[in-house]
């Protein structure tokens, strides 16, 4: 069963804090950066699940794979 939108946001908040601690930087929704998984350039989508069309290559947290991914990871089927 999938998590509710509220549960997803709680998970993402926790994962953002972890990633910020690791990279010693701040992460903001809509900010451009590189995907932690594949290194492709994209836009952080920390409020939805990677479906903001204006972001192009959205970088989002996947609760299926339990990792940060981007649309390019999905296209390449990186598992």
ABEGO torsion letter per residue (X at the ends): XBBBAAAAAAAAAAAAAAAAAAAGBBBBBGBBBBBAAAGBBBBBBAABAGABAAAEBBBBBBAAAGBBBBAAAAAAGBX
